[in-house]
Amino acid sequence: MFNWSEKRGSLPSKRNGHSSAEKEIIIREDAPIGLRQFIPQLLFDLRMSPNEVRAIVCRVLRVAPDTQHNWGEPNVSNEIYELLENCEWFFVYDIIERFYHVLTPINRPEFAEEINDYFKTNGIGWKLENGRIEFRGDELFENDLEKVVKDLGDVKLHTAQNEIREAINDLSRRPEPDITGAIQHGVACLECVSRDVVGNNKITLGELIKRNREIVPPTIDTSVEKIWGFSSEQGRHLREQREPSYEEAELMLGLSASISTYLAKKKKLLQPPPDVWNDF
């Protein structure tokens, strides 16, 4: 339990250069007790008063603060911990989002950094990104997504870029993720890029790769066919009692992102150089 009598000040972990190792993701549809206790501690360190914290927590949970019995700082702090420890797991992440937006701009980066560090070092598959709690995969997955969004933007494939963002949005839905939607959007990204490369925006990815196997290296074409087949079976025509898992969605999205990155770079290399004389 947080001791309100302790001196509040800036957080020492990053200031002193300490960082814990990132752990394998084991938590998604849960908010462990450690996280629930960490949130008010962090907010107190950022100089929010117990009354301010309680007001926000109660607003998100849609409950009234117990102002009749809890009016001193220790009692208010205890009420905050009780509210956080007893609420549904998905409300904890809603509360994190809300606090990000009510904090002063100077405190938001530190809050986000500490929250994300807690997620990484405790195996929690979420991240606080631009004020939103979003799905987080392993480091390789995150790097692939960051790269594909950038590369698609470089070649102005904004529709494909948006499909990746929609896939992440689907995986980030709480309390129930839209896993089939994420698979559809991930493969739709690959389909958009492939269509642009071959100059045909009407045929499906499956038919496209049969007609244009040369757009990817040998043997990769069969991988694209498998991706399309999985998407058609699991994403579009979901069999009864066969719900795809987070891991399957992450795999499909990662593969689609990697191949889309390759095709985006290929498109960039094929683009004619800019006409420098137009600048004169």
C-alpha positions in Angstrom: 0.0 0.0 0.0 1.3 3.5 -0.9 2.5 5.5 2.1 1.2 9.0 1.5 3.7 10.4 4.1 6.6 9.5 1.8 8.1 12.4 -0.1 6.8 12.6 -3.7 9.2 13.5 -6.4 10.4 12.6 -9.9 10.7 8.9 -10.8 14.3 7.6 -10.4 14.3 4.6 -12.7 15.0 6.2 -16.0 16.9 9.1 -14.4 19.5 6.7 -13.1 19.7 4.6 -16.3 18.1 1.5 -14.9 15.9 -0.7 -17.1 14.4 -4.1 -16.5 14.5 -6.9 -19.2 11.4 -7.2 -21.3 9.5 -10.4 -20.5 7.5 -12.7 -22.7 3.9 -11.6 -23.1 1.6 -13.8 -20.9 -1.2 -11.3 -20.0 -3.8 -9.8 -22.3 -7.4 -10.2 -21.0 -6.5 -9.4 -17.4 -5.1 -6.6 -15.2 -2.9 -8.1 -12.5 -3.0 -6.8 -9.0 0.5 -5.3 -9.3 -0.6 -3.1 -12.2 -3.7 -2.0 -10.2 -1.5 -0.9 -7.3 1.1 0.6 -9.5 -1.2 3.1 -11.2 -2.0 5.3 -8.1 1.6 5.1 -7.0 2.7 6.5 -10.3 0.0 9.2 -10.2 1.0 10.3 -6.7 4.6 10.5 -7.8 3.4 12.8 -10.6 1.9 15.1 -7.9 -1.7 14.3 -8.3 -3.6 14.4 -5.0 -5.7 11.5 -3.8 -8.9 13.5 -4.3 -7.9 14.2 -7.9 -7.1 10.6 -8.5 -10.3 9.3 -6.9 -12.5 11.7 -8.9 -11.1 10.3 -12.2 -11.3 6.7 -11.1 -14.9 7.1 -10.0 -15.8 8.9 -13.2 -14.5 6.0 -15.4 -16.1 3.4 -13.2 -19.3 5.4 -12.9 -19.5 5.3 -9.2 -19.8 8.0 -6.6 -16.8 8.8 -4.3 -17.4 7.9 -0.7 -17.0 11.5 0.5 -19.0 10.9 3.6 -16.6 8.4 5.2 -13.4 9.0 3.3 -12.2 12.6 3.4 -8.6 12.4 4.7 -5.8 11.6 2.3 -5.0 8.1 3.8 -8.6 7.1 3.6 -9.1 8.5 0.1 -6.0 6.6 -1.0 -7.3 3.4 0.4 -10.6 3.9 -1.4 -8.7 4.3 -4.7 -6.8 1.1 -4.2 -10.1 -0.8 -3.3 -11.8 0.6 -6.4 -9.0 -0.4 -8.7 -8.5 -3.8 -7.1 -12.2 -4.7 -7.4 -13.1 -3.4 -10.9 -13.3 -5.5 -14.1 -9.9 -5.9 -15.8 -10.8 -3.8 -18.9 -11.7 -0.8 -16.8 -8.1 -0.6 -15.5 -6.9 0.1 -19.1 -9.8 2.7 -19.6 -8.6 4.4 -16.4 -5.0 4.5 -17.7 -6.2 6.2 -20.9 -8.3 8.7 -19.0 -5.4 9.7 -16.8 -3.1 10.2 -19.7 -5.5 12.8 -21.1 -6.1 14.7 -17.8 -2.4 14.9 -16.9 -0.5 18.0 -17.9 1.4 17.8 -21.2 4.7 17.9 -19.3 3.8 14.8 -17.3 2.2 12.7 -20.1 5.5 11.4 -21.6 6.8 10.2 -18.2 3.4 8.6 -17.4 3.4 6.8 -20.8 7.0 5.7 -20.4 6.5 4.3 -16.9 3.2 2.5 -17.9 4.8 1.0 -21.0 7.9 -0.1 -19.0 5.6 -1.8 -16.5 3.8 -3.6 -19.3 7.0 -4.8 -20.9 8.7 -5.9 -17.7 5.6 -7.8 -16.5 4.6 -9.5 -19.7 1.5 -7.5 -20.4 0.4 -7.4 -24.0 -0.7 -3.8 -24.2 1.0 -0.5 -24.8 0.0 3.1 -24.3 0.4 4.8 -27.7 -0.6 8.4 -28.3 -3.1 8.3 -25.3 -4.7 4.9 -26.4 -4.2 1.5 -25.0 -3.4 -0.7 -27.9 -2.5 -4.4 -28.6 1.3 -5.1 -28.2 3.1 -8.0 -29.7 6.7 -9.2 -29.2 9.6 -6.9 -30.2 9.9 -8.4 -33.7 6.2 -8.0 -34.3 6.3 -4.4 -33.2 9.3 -3.6 -35.4 7.6 -5.2 -38.4 4.5 -3.1 -37.9 6.4 0.1 -37.4 8.4 -0.6 -40.6 5.4 -1.4 -42.8 3.5 1.7 -41.7 6.5 3.9 -42.6 7.3 2.1 -45.9 3.6 2.2 -47.1 3.5 5.9 -46.3 6.7 6.5 -48.3 5.1 5.1 -51.4 1.7 6.7 -50.6 -0.2 3.5 -50.2 -2.4 5.0 -47.6 -5.3 2.5 -48.0 -3.0 -0.4 -47.2 -1.5 1.7 -44.4 -5.0 2.2 -42.9 -5.7 -1.6 -43.1 -2.8 -2.2 -40.7 -4.1 0.4 -38.3 -7.6 -1.1 -38.4 -6.1 -4.5 -37.7 -4.4 -3.2 -34.5 -7.7 -1.4 -33.6 -9.5 -4.8 -33.9 -7.0 -6.5 -31.6 -7.2 -3.6 -29.2 -10.9 -3.8 -28.6 -11.9 -4.5 -24.9 -13.2 -6.6 -23.4 -13.6 -8.7 -26.6 -11.1 -8.3 -29.4 -12.2 -8.7 -33.0 -9.6 -11.3 -34.0 -11.2 -12.3 -37.3 -11.5 -8.6 -38.2 -7.8 -8.2 -37.5 -6.9 -11.1 -39.8 -9.1 -9.7 -42.5 -7.5 -6.2 -42.3 -4.0 -7.6 -42.2 -4.5 -9.6 -45.3 -6.4 -6.7 -46.9 -3.2 -4.7 -46.5 -1.2 -7.3 -48.4 -3.9 -7.5 -51.1 -3.9 -3.7 -51.5 -0.1 -3.5 -52.0 -0.1 -6.5 -54.3 -2.8 -5.0 -56.5 -0.9 -1.8 -56.8 2.3 -3.5 -57.8 0.6 -5.5 -60.6 -1.8 -2.7 -61.6 -5.0 -4.6 -61.0 -7.4 -3.5 -58.3 -10.2 -5.9 -58.9 -8.9 -9.5 -58.4 -8.4 -11.2 -55.1 -5.0 -11.8 -53.5 -5.3 -15.6 -54.2 -6.0 -15.1 -57.9 -3.4 -12.3 -58.1 -0.5 -14.4 -56.9 -1.5 -17.3 -59.2 -1.1 -15.0 -62.2 1.9 -13.0 -60.9 4.2 -15.3 -59.0 7.2 -13.2 -60.0 6.2 -10.3 -57.7 7.7 -12.1 -54.7 10.9 -14.3 -54.5 10.5 -18.1 -55.4 8.7 -20.2 -52.7 7.3 -17.0 -51.1 4.4 -17.1 -53.6 3.2 -20.3 -52.0 3.3 -18.6 -48.6 1.1 -15.8 -49.9 -1.3 -18.4 -51.2 -1.4 -20.0 -47.7 -2.0 -16.6 -46.1 -4.9 -16.0 -48.4 -6.3 -19.5 -47.8 -6.1 -19.1 -44.0 -7.7 -15.7 -44.2 -10.5 -17.1 -46.4 -11.2 -20.0 -44.0 -10.6 -18.3 -40.7 -11.1 -14.6 -41.3 -14.0 -14.6 -43.8 -15.7 -18.0 -43.3 -15.2 -18.7 -39.7 -16.1 -22.2 -38.9 -18.4 -22.9 -36.0 -16.5 -23.4 -32.7 -13.2 -22.4 -34.3 -12.3 -19.0 -33.1 -8.8 -17.9 -34.2 -6.4 -17.1 -31.4 -4.4 -14.0 -30.6 -1.3 -15.9 -31.6 -2.7 -16.8 -35.0 -3.8 -13.2 -35.6 -0.4 -11.9 -34.7 1.3 -14.4 -37.0 -1.0 -13.5 -39.9 -0.5 -9.8 -39.3 3.2 -10.2 -39.0 3.6 -12.2 -42.2 1.3 -9.8 -44.1 3.3 -6.8 -42.8 6.7 -8.3 -43.7 5.6 -9.2 -47.3 3.9 -5.8 -47.7 7.1 -4.1 -46.6 9.0 -6.0 -49.3 6.5 -5.1 -52.0 6.5 -1.4 -50.9 10.3 -1.3 -51.2 10.1 -3.0 -54.5 7.6 -0.4 -55.7 9.8 2.4 -54.5 12.7 1.1 -56.4 10.6 0.9 -59.6 9.4 4.5 -59.3 11.1 6.9 -61.7 13.4 9.5 -60.1 11.9 12.9 -59.5 12.4 15.5 -62.3 14.8 17.9 -60.7 14.3 20.4 -63.5 10.7 21.0 -62.2 12.3 22.8 -59.3 13.7 25.5 -61.6 
